[in-house]
């Protein structure tokens, strides 16, 4: 799933600037109140399970294609306008990847928009598994893929209910983009050098070829690995560089919603992920909600990252709730 673009030590990167400069921005005032719309972790968990029921959604596989059709139909079921952006992309090894970015738009007629995104494909190789016999086995990707899509689906479900009349009366539209071909990045066991451009292929394509000419959004939020046990979401460095105001907005919303413990105001490293081309090519300020495990020897992305253990047994409803309720707070505060 992602690559870290420069070395970092998460536990030591508590910057004085962030602690002081952002502190006031993150404290809820008396005027700030929870929006009163409940994000269902049970529903999001089910959406995650339903994706995994197809098996690993690796590129060019039947499971991938069937799950993609299911995702598109699920968004249509909630009344969203769905486009399927197909493209043949070239993987790090020359493999042609038949990719589909799934774009589901709520109130597509509105010019003012928010972008929510996640990737939906599975890593074809468990190349960080502690057992090297598993290195070329596919990853189920319950967390690293399915969890982000599941949170977006639950938001879409809420938009289809009567509880969201407040946003229907606004001039705001929302786009949910499920990026494909994110996780075909150069495996650790490959003979060639790592190529950062081999990751986030679907996002790269969409950023250069948006589904609507001249497409813009107020801001974007990328959801990546948002369902793992013990997750804490540090402030990713590219997000701070390109979209610090969006970082402040989201972490403030987490505080108002009561999930400060999941969203510490500590800074992490630069992570190559789908939000990078959204910022650099599409020009949309976009942040990455992605976990950090500073004490995990296996990976700073957590013990199941790119292993055969990234399955439903390691999905935590509490984490889904924290991220989903924070997202609801952001959206319905707009």
Helices and strands as residue ranges (DSSP letters): E 3-4, G 10-12, H 16-21, H 23-26, H 41-52, H 62-77, E 81-90, E 96-106, E 112-119, G 132-134, I 142-146, H 147-159, G 162-164, H 165-168, E 172-179, G 196-198, H 201-208, E 219-224, H 237-257, G 260-262, E 271-272, H 274-280, E 286-290, G 312-314, H 317-332
